[in-house]
Amino acid sequence: MFTSPEQFASATKTLFELQMMTFNALTSKAVQGVEQVVALNMQTARNSVEGSMAKGKEIAQAQNPKAAMDAAARARPDVAGAVVYGEQVKVIIDDIRNEFNQAADAHMAEAKSALTALIYDLTQNVKPGTENAVVIIKTAIDNAFQGYEQVTQATRQAVQVVEDQIAKATAKVSSGAKADAS
């Protein structure tokens, strides 16, 4: 077993700190991603209003009804802009996913290393009659690590679902733009 309770406390603290580092990295990147999407939405809205104003001005300044009708016909929704918007959101999501994967992989490797050291320390000075306690502690450590892995995997799956939905929406808008262009 551990030569002192401080070793166990230190190992437990290390695992907790690794989990907190992963959580902080992911939270920070998620907030940054939200900020980027909000900025993108603001710019898209600004561009849309400016485009609508320009199209309205063109219609209002038409010299005759036919010119006004022609200008109104050209004033279709900006489908190409929607495609670009979807691509920009995809870049933001990809960046979040990549950073998440890097942080999760790095912290997972650190956690595995800490657990390996913890289990090694645990099994080194086993006193006769304490084997069951060692098995219980090893099982608890393994279960904690599996829980950590499951949370990481569930988060990866959630990010993948969001990416898939964005890809579907972008594909629909792109196919709509191609159909309008035809």
N, CA, C and O of each residue as an XYZ file, in Angstrom:
728
protein
N       0.852     -1.177      0.000
C       0.000      0.000      0.000
C       0.897      1.239      0.000
O       2.123      1.140     -0.050
N       0.259      2.395      0.056
C       1.021      3.630      0.081
C       1.839      3.692      1.365
O       1.406      3.225      2.419
N       3.022      4.273      1.257
C       3.848      4.395      2.449
C       3.305      5.485      3.360
O       3.604      5.501      4.554
N       2.520      6.385      2.817
C       1.902      7.409      3.661
C       0.594      7.864      3.027
O       0.415      7.771      1.813
N      -0.316      8.355      3.859
C      -1.578      8.874      3.320
C      -1.347     10.061      2.376
O      -2.164     10.331      1.495
N      -0.226     10.765      2.571
C       0.081     11.914      1.722
C       0.273     11.478      0.266
O      -0.093     12.211     -0.652
N       0.852     10.276      0.050
C       1.046      9.786     -1.318
C      -0.305      9.579     -2.003
O      -0.497      9.967     -3.155
N      -1.218      8.973     -1.287
C      -2.548      8.736     -1.845
C      -3.248     10.061     -2.114
O      -3.851     10.254     -3.170
N      -3.161     10.974     -1.144
C      -3.784     12.281     -1.318
C      -3.169     13.025     -2.498
O      -3.875     13.683     -3.261
N      -1.862     12.920     -2.642
C      -1.178     13.588     -3.752
C      -1.621     13.010     -5.100
O      -1.877     13.753     -6.047
N      -1.708     11.681     -5.176
C      -2.129     11.039     -6.422
C      -3.567     11.412     -6.758
O      -3.882     11.689     -7.915
N      -4.430     11.421     -5.765
C      -5.824     11.791     -5.971
C      -5.931     13.246     -6.412
O      -6.713     13.583     -7.302
N      -5.141     14.097     -5.781
C      -5.130     15.518     -6.137
C      -4.662     15.699     -7.582
O      -5.218     16.516     -8.317
N      -3.653     14.950     -7.985
C      -3.144     15.047     -9.351
C      -4.231     14.684    -10.355
O      -4.419     15.388    -11.347
N      -4.946     13.594    -10.106
C      -6.033     13.199    -11.020
C      -7.125     14.257    -11.073
O      -7.646     14.569    -12.143
N      -7.465     14.803     -9.921
C      -8.483     15.846     -9.883
C      -8.014     17.074    -10.658
O      -8.786     17.663    -11.415
N      -6.755     17.460    -10.472
C      -6.211     18.614    -11.187
C      -6.220     18.383    -12.698
O      -6.503     19.305    -13.463
N      -5.914     17.164    -13.131
C      -5.948     16.855    -14.561
C      -7.360     16.995    -15.112
O      -7.558     17.522    -16.206
N      -8.332     16.522    -14.353
C      -9.721     16.659    -14.785
C     -10.123     18.130    -14.851
O     -10.812     18.541    -15.785
N      -9.705     18.917    -13.880
C     -10.033     20.338    -13.867
C      -9.340     21.068    -15.022
O      -9.927     21.967    -15.624
N      -8.099     20.689    -15.334
C      -7.394     21.302    -16.459
C      -8.131     21.013    -17.761
O      -8.292     21.897    -18.603
N      -8.575     19.775    -17.919
C      -9.329     19.420    -19.124
C     -10.622     20.220    -19.183
O     -10.948     20.799    -20.219
N     -11.345     20.255    -18.101
C     -12.606     21.000    -18.040
C     -12.377     22.480    -18.343
O     -13.121     23.077    -19.121
N     -11.350     23.071    -17.732
C     -11.057     24.487    -17.966
C     -10.684     24.758    -19.420
O     -11.120     25.750    -20.004
N      -9.878     23.873    -20.001
C      -9.485     24.046    -21.405
C     -10.707     23.982    -22.307
O     -10.845     24.782    -23.233
N     -11.589     23.034    -22.036
C     -12.783     22.876    -22.866
C     -13.752     24.034    -22.667
O     -14.333     24.530    -23.633
N     -13.926     24.457    -21.452
C     -14.826     25.567    -21.170
C     -14.315     26.844    -21.832
O     -15.080     27.594    -22.439
N     -13.028     27.072    -21.707
C     -12.419     28.254    -22.311
C     -12.606     28.250    -23.822
O     -12.961     29.272    -24.409
N     -12.372     27.117    -24.442
C     -12.514     27.027    -25.898
C     -13.977     27.150    -26.303
O     -14.281     27.761    -27.327
N     -14.885     26.585    -25.520
C     -16.312     26.703    -25.833
C     -16.753     28.164    -25.764
O     -17.492     28.629    -26.632
N     -16.307     28.887    -24.743
C     -16.656     30.301    -24.621
C     -16.074     31.080    -25.792
O     -16.741     31.943    -26.362
N     -14.832     30.777    -26.148
C     -14.204     31.439    -27.287
C     -14.993     31.146    -28.570
O     -15.192     32.041    -29.391
N     -15.436     29.916    -28.741
C     -16.227     29.541    -29.908
C     -17.544     30.288    -29.959
O     -17.963     30.743    -31.023
N     -18.201     30.418    -28.815
C     -19.464     31.164    -28.751
C     -19.215     32.631    -29.123
O     -19.995     33.235    -29.860
N     -18.117     33.194    -28.603
C     -17.784     34.580    -28.947
C     -17.577     34.726    -30.462
O     -18.027     35.701    -31.064
N     -16.897     33.755    -31.065
C     -16.660     33.809    -32.501
C     -17.967     33.707    -33.284
O     -18.156     34.413    -34.274
N     -18.861     32.837    -32.847
C     -20.155     32.687    -33.538
C     -20.991     33.953    -33.373
O     -21.643     34.386    -34.323
N     -20.982     34.554    -32.182
C     -21.725     35.801    -31.973
C     -21.167     36.900    -32.884
O     -21.929     37.638    -33.509
N     -19.839     37.005    -32.958
C     -19.226     38.008    -33.835
C     -19.595     37.738    -35.297
O     -19.891     38.666    -36.050
N     -19.575     36.476    -35.687
C     -19.956     36.107    -37.052
C     -21.423     36.464    -37.313
O     -21.758     36.989    -38.375
N     -22.285     36.178    -36.350
C     -23.711     36.511    -36.495
C     -23.912     38.024    -36.629
O     -24.713     38.479    -37.445
N     -23.186     38.790    -35.828
C     -23.304     40.251    -35.903
C     -22.847     40.755    -37.272
O     -23.507     41.599    -37.878
N     -21.735     40.246    -37.750
C     -21.237     40.668    -39.054
C     -22.200     40.249    -40.168
O     -22.452     41.013    -41.100
N     -22.729     39.044    -40.063
C     -23.688     38.558    -41.065
C     -24.942     39.419    -41.063
O     -25.451     39.775    -42.126
N     -25.443     39.756    -39.886
C     -26.633     40.615    -39.785
C     -26.344     41.995    -40.369
O     -27.165     42.552    -41.098
N     -25.179     42.539    -40.047
C     -24.798     43.853    -40.573
C     -24.739     43.811    -42.108
O     -25.269     44.692    -42.785
N     -24.091     42.779    -42.637
C     -23.992     42.642    -44.092
C     -25.366     42.484    -44.731
O     -25.622     43.035    -45.802
N     -26.246     41.737    -44.081
C     -27.593     41.516    -44.602
C     -28.377     42.824    -44.649
O     -29.042     43.121    -45.642
N     -28.298     43.599    -43.580
C     -29.012     44.884    -43.531
C     -28.460     45.822    -44.600
O     -29.216     46.478    -45.317
N     -27.125     45.878    -44.697
C     -26.522     46.755    -45.707
C     -26.930     46.326    -47.112
O     -27.225     47.168    -47.960
N     -26.949     45.014    -47.360
C     -27.364     44.513    -48.672
C     -28.814     44.826    -48.965
O     -29.160     45.213    -50.081
N     -29.660     44.659    -47.968
C     -31.090     44.960    -48.144
C     -31.311     46.445    -48.411
O     -32.136     46.823    -49.243
N     -30.571     47.269    -47.702
C     -30.694     48.718    -47.908
C     -30.254     49.102    -49.324
O     -30.898     49.916    -49.986
N     -29.168     48.515    -49.768
C     -28.668     48.820    -51.116
C     -29.674     48.362    -52.171
O     -29.914     49.072    -53.148
N     -30.258     47.188    -51.981
C     -31.243     46.678    -52.948
C     -32.501     47.539    -52.934
O     -33.076     47.830    -53.983
N     -32.923     47.944    -51.735
C     -34.094     48.823    -51.620
C     -33.852     50.157    -52.288
O     -34.735     50.703    -52.950
N     -32.648     50.682    -52.111
C     -32.304     51.962    -52.737
C     -32.318     51.825    -54.260
O     -32.797     52.713    -54.966
N     -31.793     50.712    -54.757
C     -31.769     50.470    -56.203
C     -33.197     50.413    -56.755
O     -33.474     50.970    -57.817
N     -34.095     49.745    -56.040
C     -35.500     49.660    -56.478
C     -36.143     51.044    -56.446
O     -36.866     51.426    -57.366
N     -35.867     51.792    -55.367
C     -36.479     53.121    -55.224
C     -35.981     54.100    -56.282
O     -36.708     55.011    -56.678
N     -34.775     53.920    -56.731
C     -34.202     54.855    -57.705
C     -34.429     54.428    -59.156
O     -33.928     55.062    -60.085
N     -35.173     53.371    -59.334
C     -35.443     52.899    -60.703
C     -36.177     53.980    -61.485
O     -37.036     54.677    -60.945
N     -35.829     54.110    -62.758
C     -36.387     55.152    -63.609
C     -37.786     54.827    -64.115
O     -38.569     55.722    -64.434
N     -38.092     53.516    -64.185
C     -39.418     53.143    -64.688
C     -39.844     51.843    -64.004
O     -39.035     51.194    -63.341
N     -41.105     51.467    -64.162
C     -41.595     50.260    -63.485
C     -40.832     48.990    -63.885
O     -40.593     48.123    -63.045
N     -40.446     48.878    -65.169
C     -39.709     47.683    -65.598
C     -38.353     47.593    -64.896
O     -37.945     46.514    -64.467
N     -37.669     48.710    -64.782
C     -36.371     48.732    -64.092
C     -36.557     48.385    -62.617
O     -35.728     47.688    -62.032
N     -37.637     48.866    -62.019
C     -37.935     48.548    -60.617
C     -38.205     47.059    -60.450
O     -37.736     46.442    -59.494
N     -38.964     46.479    -61.386
C     -39.264     45.040    -61.330
C     -37.986     44.216    -61.522
O     -37.780     43.212    -60.840
N     -37.138     44.645    -62.445
C     -35.868     43.949    -62.666
C     -34.996     44.006    -61.410
O     -34.388     43.007    -61.023
N     -34.939     45.168    -60.783
C     -34.147     45.321    -59.552
C     -34.733     44.455    -58.435
O     -33.993     43.845    -57.664
N     -36.056     44.406    -58.353
C     -36.705     43.573    -57.332
C     -36.430     42.094    -57.577
O     -36.263     41.330    -56.626
N     -36.380     41.685    -58.835
C     -36.099     40.283    -59.168
C     -34.676     39.907    -58.756
O     -34.425     38.767    -58.365
N     -33.742     40.860    -58.841
C     -32.359     40.590    -58.454
C     -32.182     40.623    -56.940
O     -31.138     40.220    -56.428
N     -33.178     41.093    -56.234
C     -33.091     41.254    -54.784
C     -33.479     39.970    -54.064
O     -34.241     40.003    -53.098
N     -32.967     38.864    -54.520
C     -33.241     37.572    -53.873
C     -32.413     37.448    -52.596
O     -31.416     38.148    -52.417
N     -32.835     36.563    -51.729
C     -32.018     36.331    -50.534
C     -30.604     35.890    -50.931
O     -30.408     35.230    -51.952
N     -29.644     36.263    -50.116
C     -28.243     35.982    -50.405
C     -27.903     34.549    -49.991
O     -27.392     34.310    -48.897
N     -28.193     33.611    -50.877
C     -27.948     32.194    -50.598
C     -26.442     31.922    -50.525
O     -25.985     31.139    -49.693
N     -25.690     32.567    -51.389
C     -24.233     32.373    -51.360
C     -23.672     32.829    -50.014
O     -22.763     32.203    -49.471
N     -24.218     33.919    -49.482
C     -23.793     34.395    -48.161
C     -24.105     33.378    -47.083
O     -23.330     33.209    -46.141
N     -25.230     32.701    -47.214
C     -25.591     31.662    -46.239
C     -24.616     30.494    -46.308
O     -24.273     29.904    -45.284
N     -24.175     30.164    -47.509
C     -23.198     29.083    -47.673
C     -21.881     29.477    -47.010
O     -21.282     28.679    -46.288
N     -21.434     30.705    -47.255
C     -20.190     31.191    -46.642
C     -20.331     31.190    -45.123
O     -19.409     30.792    -44.411
N     -21.482     31.634    -44.631
C     -21.740     31.634    -43.188
C     -21.603     30.213    -42.621
O     -20.943     30.005    -41.603
N     -22.230     29.250    -43.288
C     -22.148     27.853    -42.833
C     -20.716     27.350    -42.826
O     -20.313     26.620    -41.920
N     -19.953     27.736    -43.827
C     -18.548     27.316    -43.879
C     -17.749     27.941    -42.736
O     -16.887     27.287    -42.149
N     -18.036     29.209    -42.419
C     -17.331     29.866    -41.326
C     -17.691     29.240    -39.981
O     -16.823     29.069    -39.124
N     -18.950     28.901    -39.793
C     -19.356     28.230    -38.553
C     -18.664     26.867    -38.458
O     -18.241     26.457    -37.378
N     -18.553     26.179    -39.578
C     -17.877     24.877    -39.595
C     -16.417     25.015    -39.186
O     -15.897     24.174    -38.453
N     -15.751     26.068    -39.652
C     -14.352     26.293    -39.266
C     -14.247     26.498    -37.749
O     -13.342     25.968    -37.105
N     -15.175     27.264    -37.196
C     -15.176     27.503    -35.746
C     -15.380     26.183    -35.000
O     -14.667     25.895    -34.039
N     -16.349     25.386    -35.440
C     -16.630     24.104    -34.792
C     -15.433     23.161    -34.931
O     -15.069     22.472    -33.979
N     -14.829     23.131    -36.110
C     -13.643     22.279    -36.313
C     -12.520     22.679    -35.367
O     -11.836     21.823    -34.806
N     -12.336     23.980    -35.192
C     -11.297     24.477    -34.300
C     -11.571     24.049    -32.860
O     -10.663     23.629    -32.142
N     -12.829     24.161    -32.449
C     -13.209     23.746    -31.093
C     -12.956     22.245    -30.928
O     -12.399     21.810    -29.920
N     -13.368     21.462    -31.922
C     -13.178     20.011    -31.841
C     -11.702     19.644    -31.780
O     -11.301     18.808    -30.971
N     -10.896     20.263    -32.630
C      -9.470     19.948    -32.637
C      -8.815     20.293    -31.306
O      -8.020     19.516    -30.777
N      -9.151     21.457    -30.769
C      -8.565     21.839    -29.487
C      -9.069     20.923    -28.369
O      -8.310     20.551    -27.474
N     -10.334     20.569    -28.427
C     -10.867     19.642    -27.434
C     -10.120     18.313    -27.492
O      -9.693     17.787    -26.464
N      -9.966     17.778    -28.697
C      -9.275     16.491    -28.846
C      -7.840     16.567    -28.348
O      -7.362     15.644    -27.690
N      -7.154     17.652    -28.654
C      -5.775     17.797    -28.189
C      -5.719     17.847    -26.669
O      -4.900     17.170    -26.049
N      -6.590     18.650    -26.073
C      -6.608     18.770    -24.613
C      -6.998     17.446    -23.969
O      -6.375     17.013    -23.000
N      -8.020     16.812    -24.503
C      -8.478     15.542    -23.930
C      -7.407     14.474    -24.059
O      -7.157     13.735    -23.107
N      -6.770     14.379    -25.222
C      -5.723     13.370    -25.413
C      -4.538     13.609    -24.487
O      -4.013     12.672    -23.885
N      -4.118     14.875    -24.375
C      -2.980     15.193    -23.506
C      -3.304     14.893    -22.043
O      -2.500     14.294    -21.329
N      -4.481     15.313    -21.612
C      -4.849     15.093    -20.213
C      -5.135     13.617    -19.939
O      -4.904     13.126    -18.835
N      -5.637     12.921    -20.952
C      -5.877     11.491    -20.802
C      -4.540     10.759    -20.616
O      -4.425      9.874    -19.768
N      -3.544     11.131    -21.405
C      -2.222     10.505    -21.283
C      -1.621     10.795    -19.902
O      -1.040      9.912    -19.272
N      -1.767     12.035    -19.445
C      -1.261     12.388    -18.116
C      -1.997     11.605    -17.032
O      -1.386     11.132    -16.073
N      -3.302     11.472    -17.189
C      -4.086     10.733    -16.196
C      -3.688      9.267    -16.174
O      -3.577      8.673    -15.102
N      -3.467      8.667    -17.364
C      -3.038      7.270    -17.420
C      -1.691      7.098    -16.745
O      -1.472      6.128    -16.020
N      -0.794      8.034    -16.984
C       0.531      7.971    -16.366
C       0.412      8.077    -14.846
O       1.049      7.317    -14.117
N      -0.399      9.014    -14.372
C      -0.590      9.176    -12.927
C      -1.237      7.939    -12.321
O      -0.868      7.519    -11.224
N      -2.206      7.351    -13.030
C      -2.857      6.140    -12.521
C      -1.894      4.964    -12.489
O      -1.910      4.164    -11.553
N      -1.060      4.863    -13.507
C      -0.076      3.782    -13.527
C       0.859      3.906    -12.324
O       1.142      2.916    -11.650
N       1.331      5.110    -12.060
C       2.201      5.339    -10.907
C       1.456      5.056     -9.611
O       2.015      4.482     -8.678
N       0.199      5.460     -9.558
C      -0.608      5.232     -8.365
C      -0.786      3.735     -8.110
O      -0.631      3.268     -6.982
N      -1.105      3.003     -9.146
C      -1.292      1.555     -8.995
C       0.031      0.882     -8.650
O       0.055     -0.044     -7.839
N       1.114      1.323     -9.240
C       2.436      0.767     -8.916
C       2.733      0.988     -7.434
O       3.128      0.059     -6.730
N       2.540      2.240     -6.959
C       2.768      2.529     -5.540
C       1.866      1.680     -4.661
O       2.277      1.205     -3.602
N       0.649      1.497     -5.107
C      -0.339      0.746     -4.348
C       0.085     -0.708     -4.158
O      -0.122     -1.285     -3.091
N       0.670     -1.287     -5.178
C       0.992     -2.715     -5.133
C       2.395     -3.008     -4.607
O       2.744     -4.174     -4.423
N       3.197     -1.991     -4.363
C       4.574     -2.213     -3.940
C       4.698     -2.746     -2.520
O       5.317     -3.790     -2.317
N       4.153     -2.091     -1.577
C       4.344     -2.441     -0.172
C       3.099     -3.065      0.436
O       2.656     -2.672      1.515
N       2.544     -4.034     -0.262
C       1.330     -4.685      0.218
C       1.681     -5.569      1.412
O       2.555     -6.432      1.337
N       0.995     -5.334      2.481
C       1.200     -6.140      3.691
C       0.293     -7.362      3.610
O      -0.813     -7.286      3.075
N       0.753     -8.466      4.132
C      -0.105     -9.660      4.116
C      -1.457     -9.368      4.764
O      -1.538     -8.757      5.830
N      -2.494     -9.812      4.104
C      -3.841     -9.625      4.615
C      -4.533     -8.385      4.065
O      -5.721     -8.185      4.317
N      -3.814     -7.548      3.316
C      -4.427     -6.324      2.776
C      -4.676     -6.414      1.271
O      -4.977     -5.414      0.619
N      -4.547     -7.622      0.734
C      -4.727     -7.785     -0.709
C      -6.122     -7.363     -1.170
O      -6.275     -6.767     -2.236
N      -7.135     -7.674     -0.364
C      -8.507     -7.293     -0.726
C      -8.667     -5.776     -0.780
O      -9.350     -5.245     -1.656
N      -8.042     -5.095      0.149
C      -8.097     -3.629      0.152
C      -7.440     -3.077     -1.110
O      -7.921     -2.109     -1.700
N      -6.347     -3.696     -1.514
C      -5.651     -3.268     -2.733
C      -6.563     -3.457     -3.942
O      -6.651     -2.574     -4.794
N      -7.231     -4.584     -4.021
C      -8.139     -4.851     -5.138
C      -9.266     -3.830     -5.148
O      -9.628     -3.327     -6.212
N      -9.821     -3.517     -4.003
C     -10.915     -2.536     -3.917
C     -10.433     -1.159     -4.372
O     -11.133     -0.472     -5.117
N      -9.245     -0.755     -3.930
C      -8.712      0.555     -4.316
C      -8.397      0.587     -5.804
O      -8.701      1.569     -6.482
N      -7.782     -0.492     -6.323
C      -7.486     -0.547     -7.755
C      -8.777     -0.480     -8.582
O      -8.824      0.189     -9.614
N      -9.810     -1.171     -8.127
C     -11.098     -1.147     -8.825
C     -11.692      0.258     -8.801
O     -12.217      0.728     -9.811
N     -11.613      0.921     -7.668
C     -12.125      2.290     -7.559
C     -11.357      3.223     -8.498
O     -11.957      4.075     -9.154
N     -10.052      3.066     -8.563
C      -9.236      3.897     -9.452
C      -9.598      3.616    -10.903
O      -9.784      4.542    -11.691
N      -9.698      2.344    -11.253
C     -10.065      1.976    -12.622
C     -11.444      2.525    -12.995
O     -11.636      3.034    -14.099
N     -12.397      2.419    -12.076
C     -13.744      2.932    -12.330
C     -13.739      4.449    -12.530
O     -14.430      4.970    -13.405
N     -12.954      5.149    -11.713
C     -12.862      6.603    -11.845
C     -12.278      6.967    -13.208
O     -12.756      7.893    -13.863
N     -11.264      6.251    -13.628
C     -10.644      6.540    -14.911
C     -11.590      6.205    -16.057
O     -11.653      6.941    -17.042
N     -12.322      5.106    -15.941
C     -13.289      4.761    -16.979
C     -14.380      5.817    -17.076
O     -14.836      6.141    -18.173
N     -14.797      6.350    -15.944
C     -15.775      7.433    -15.956
C     -15.228      8.656    -16.674
O     -15.936      9.305    -17.443
N     -13.975      8.963    -16.421
C     -13.305     10.086    -17.081
C     -13.267      9.852    -18.587
O     -13.534     10.766    -19.368
N     -12.935      8.633    -18.994
C     -12.905      8.295    -20.418
C     -14.303      8.394    -21.042
O     -14.442      8.863    -22.172
N     -15.331      7.958    -20.320
C     -16.697      8.002    -20.839
C     -17.178      9.437    -21.031
O     -17.840      9.744    -22.023
N     -16.849     10.314    -20.087
C     -17.231     11.718    -20.224
C     -16.523     12.323    -21.436
O     -17.125     13.063    -22.213
N     -15.257     12.003    -21.585
C     -14.497     12.510    -22.722
C     -15.102     12.007    -24.030
O     -15.262     12.782    -24.973
N     -15.435     10.738    -24.096
C     -16.022     10.158    -25.308
C     -17.401     10.751    -25.590
O     -17.723     11.039    -26.743
N     -18.208     10.934    -24.564
C     -19.541     11.518    -24.758
C     -19.430     12.943    -25.286
O     -20.220     13.355    -26.136
N     -18.461     13.693    -24.790
C     -18.264     15.049    -25.274
C     -17.818     15.039    -26.729
O     -18.271     15.863    -27.524
N     -16.937     14.117    -27.081
C     -16.505     13.997    -28.476
C     -17.695     13.669    -29.378
O     -17.811     14.204    -30.481
N     -18.564     12.800    -28.913
C     -19.739     12.445    -29.706
C     -20.674     13.637    -29.860
O     -21.248     13.839    -30.930
N     -20.831     14.419    -28.813
C     -21.696     15.602    -28.891
C     -21.142     16.605    -29.899
O     -21.893     17.183    -30.685
N     -19.838     16.807    -29.873
C     -19.215     17.715    -30.839
C     -19.419     17.184    -32.254
O     -19.663     17.962    -33.176
N     -19.323     15.880    -32.434
C     -19.510     15.276    -33.753
C     -20.943     15.466    -34.238
O     -21.159     15.726    -35.421
N     -21.923     15.341    -33.348
C     -23.326     15.543    -33.732
C     -23.541     16.976    -34.202
O     -24.219     17.208    -35.203
N     -22.964     17.940    -33.481
C     -23.095     19.341    -33.884
C     -22.460     19.544    -35.260
O     -23.034     20.209    -36.123
N     -21.277     18.971    -35.459
C     -20.612     19.087    -36.766
C     -21.470     18.489    -37.875
O     -21.597     19.075    -38.950
N     -22.056     17.331    -37.617
C     -22.897     16.676    -38.619
C     -24.109     17.543    -38.972
O     -24.474     17.652    -40.142
N     -24.724     18.152    -37.971
C     -25.891     18.999    -38.212
C     -25.509     20.235    -39.033
O     -26.244     20.646    -39.930
N     -24.362     20.814    -38.718
C     -23.902     21.981    -39.481
C     -23.607     21.569    -40.916
O     -23.947     22.293    -41.852
N     -22.977     20.411    -41.097
C     -22.668     19.928    -42.451
C     -23.956     19.703    -43.243
O     -24.015     20.043    -44.425
N     -24.986     19.136    -42.613
C     -26.264     18.914    -43.296
C     -26.917     20.235    -43.685
O     -27.407     20.388    -44.804
N     -26.919     21.187    -42.753
C     -27.529     22.487    -43.039
C     -26.776     23.202    -44.154
O     -27.390     23.804    -45.035
N     -25.456     23.138    -44.116
C     -24.644     23.775    -45.160
C     -24.896     23.114    -46.507
O     -24.991     23.795    -47.528
N     -25.004     21.794    -46.513
C     -25.265     21.073    -47.765
C     -26.630     21.458    -48.339
O     -26.773     21.611    -49.552
N     -27.631     21.613    -47.471
C     -28.966     22.010    -47.949
C     -28.941     23.394    -48.554
O     -29.514     23.631    -49.618
N     -28.263     24.325    -47.858
C     -28.181     25.683    -48.376
C     -27.399     25.700    -49.686
O     -27.779     26.395    -50.629
N     -26.300     24.932    -49.747
C     -25.496     24.875    -50.964
C     -26.286     24.312    -52.138
O     -26.210     24.825    -53.254
N     -27.048     23.248    -51.873
C     -27.854     22.669    -52.961
C     -28.951     23.636    -53.382
O     -29.309     23.692    -54.558
N     -29.487     24.398    -52.434
C     -30.495     25.411    -52.757
C     -29.892     26.532    -53.594
O     -30.539     27.053    -54.502
N     -28.659     26.898    -53.288
C     -27.979     27.963    -54.054
C     -27.711     27.496    -55.469
O     -27.857     28.262    -56.421
N     -27.317     26.238    -55.607
C     -27.064     25.689    -56.943
C     -28.365     25.615    -57.757
O     -28.368     25.881    -58.958
N     -29.458     25.252    -57.093
C     -30.742     25.159    -57.778
C     -31.220     26.549    -58.194
O     -31.778     26.714    -59.279
N     -31.005     27.551    -57.335
C     -31.404     28.923    -57.677
C     -30.569     29.462    -58.825
O     -31.060     30.228    -59.655
N     -29.310     29.061    -58.868
C     -28.412     29.538    -59.923
C     -28.777     28.937    -61.278
O     -28.473     29.515    -62.321
N     -29.429     27.774    -61.259
C     -29.782     27.093    -62.520
C     -30.938     27.718    -63.216
O     -31.343     27.252    -64.282
